[in-house]
Amino acid sequence: MKADLQRLGAWAAVLIATWSLTACAQFNHAQPNSPLARSAVPAITPAPRVALVLGSGGPRGYAHIGVMRVLEDAGIGVDLVVGSSVGALLGSFWAHGYSAKALDDLSQTGGPLTVFDFSLWADRGWIHGQRLQDYVNKGLNNRNIEDMPRPFIAVATRMHDKQPVFFNSGNVGVAVRASSAVHRIFSPVGIHGVEYEDGDESLPVAVRAARQAGARFVIAVDVTARPGSAPKGTSASRLEREARRRARIDPELQHADFVIHPDMGFATRPTPDFFRMARQSGEDEARLLLPQLKAALEKQLAP
């Protein structure tokens, strides 16, 4: 009996130690290249001509790939990429230099949205996020944000006051992980003793970041469900969440020069068919609006 109690005590000690290390792991980002959270984005010199703001939306964010493809095909140069949550994830790869086709290929073989480390011991979420962070850093050759070919800004939410913050320097994997830390699903990310979570909780489509950076023309991509698209029988709690999200998005879109809002209905199921549908939806909507976009660019950026 005594031996059994000793073994039980030893197992308990191991479990407590494991839990403690896991909880503390959220605050392990204090290295020299940890991203610095800013409450406002400093102006970029020279000022970006065109900024692309990619919104949050989980699997729906694969529509961003379709939009990127149309911009590339049309020869529309983008000088700044801003992303929240999945927008930060995909936007970081595009800012690094991945083409839309390369991102499409990644998405069809699993891609970054499937790189999860599930754990019963995760801190306030059942996914740690370390594997996602490592995937991003490996895919981007461990570059810091400020060393990427295109200026890039990741948007996250400061947990204690729900205010948006912006990362435009430091470790890109940590910044993307913080921006993508979905409430109660991903563990929050600690950086220098402050916790951060999904950018969707404060600025799902962060047009203000592009404006603060000095962008002359801002294209915003909103991949959330369109108002009124919820099918009959949708739960009241889901409708309330969507209403709160729209209340955060709509004021930002008013300050964009051009908005692309792919029509994907109300679906969010992360299946291969849904990913393909999302990519195609983004491409279809961007191609439909391309003549208007070109005209708006010509009018606003004319010498």
Rosetta blueprint (number, residue, H / E / L):
1 M L
2 K H
3 A H
4 D H
5 L H
6 Q H
7 R H
8 L H
9 G H
10 A H
11 W H
12 A H
13 A H
14 V H
15 L H
16 I H
17 A H
18 T H
19 W H
20 S H
21 L H
22 T H
23 A H
24 C H
25 A H
26 Q L
27 F L
28 N L
29 H E
30 A L
31 Q L
32 P L
33 N L
34 S L
35 P L
36 L L
37 A E
38 R E
39 S L
40 A L
41 V L
42 P L
43 A L
44 I L
45 T L
46 P L
47 A L
48 P L
49 R L
50 V E
51 A E
52 L E
53 V E
54 L E
55 G L
56 S L
57 G L
58 G H
59 P H
60 R H
61 G H
62 Y H
63 A H
64 H H
65 I H
66 G H
67 V H
68 M H
69 R H
70 V H
71 L H
72 E H
73 D H
74 A H
75 G L
76 I L
77 G L
78 V L
79 D L
80 L E
81 V E
82 V E
83 G E
84 S E
85 S L
86 V H
87 G H
88 A H
89 L H
90 L H
91 G H
92 S H
93 F H
94 W H
95 A H
96 H H
97 G L
98 Y L
99 S L
100 A H
101 K H
102 A H
103 L H
104 D H
105 D H
106 L H
107 S H
108 Q H
109 T L
110 G L
111 G L
112 P H
113 L H
114 T H
115 V L
116 F L
117 D L
118 F E
119 S L
120 L L
121 W L
122 A L
123 D L
124 R L
125 G L
126 W L
127 I E
128 H L
129 G L
130 Q H
131 R H
132 L H
133 Q H
134 D H
135 Y H
136 V H
137 N H
138 K H
139 G H
140 L L
141 N L
142 N L
143 R L
144 N E
145 I H
146 E H
147 D H
148 M L
149 P L
150 R L
151 P L
152 F E
153 I E
154 A E
155 V E
156 A E
157 T E
158 R E
159 M L
160 H L
161 D L
162 K L
163 Q E
164 P E
165 V E
166 F E
167 F E
168 N L
169 S L
170 G L
171 N E
172 V H
173 G H
174 V H
175 A H
176 V H
177 R H
178 A H
179 S H
180 S L
181 A L
182 V L
183 H L
184 R L
185 I L
186 F E
187 S L
188 P L
189 V E
190 G E
191 I E
192 H L
193 G L
194 V E
195 E E
196 Y E
197 E E
198 D E
199 G H
200 D H
201 E H
202 S L
203 L L
204 P L
205 V L
206 A L
207 V H
208 R H
209 A H
210 A H
211 R H
212 Q H
213 A H
214 G L
215 A L
216 R L
217 F E
218 V E
219 I E
220 A E
221 V E
222 D L
223 V L
224 T L
225 A L
226 R L
227 P L
228 G L
229 S L
230 A L
231 P L
232 K L
233 G L
234 T L
235 S L
236 A H
237 S H
238 R H
239 L H
240 E H
241 R H
242 E H
243 A H
244 R H
245 R H
246 R H
247 A H
248 R H
249 I H
250 D H
251 P H
252 E H
253 L H
254 Q L
255 H L
256 A L
257 D L
258 F E
259 V E
260 I E
261 H L
262 P L
263 D L
264 M L
265 G L
266 F L
267 A L
268 T L
269 R L
270 P L
271 T L
272 P H
273 D H
274 F H
275 F H
276 R H
277 M H
278 A H
279 R H
280 Q H
281 S H
282 G H
283 E H
284 D H
285 E H
286 A H
287 R H
288 L H
289 L H
290 L H
291 P H
292 Q H
293 L H
294 K H
295 A H
296 A H
297 L H
298 E H
299 K H
300 Q H
301 L H
302 A L
303 P L
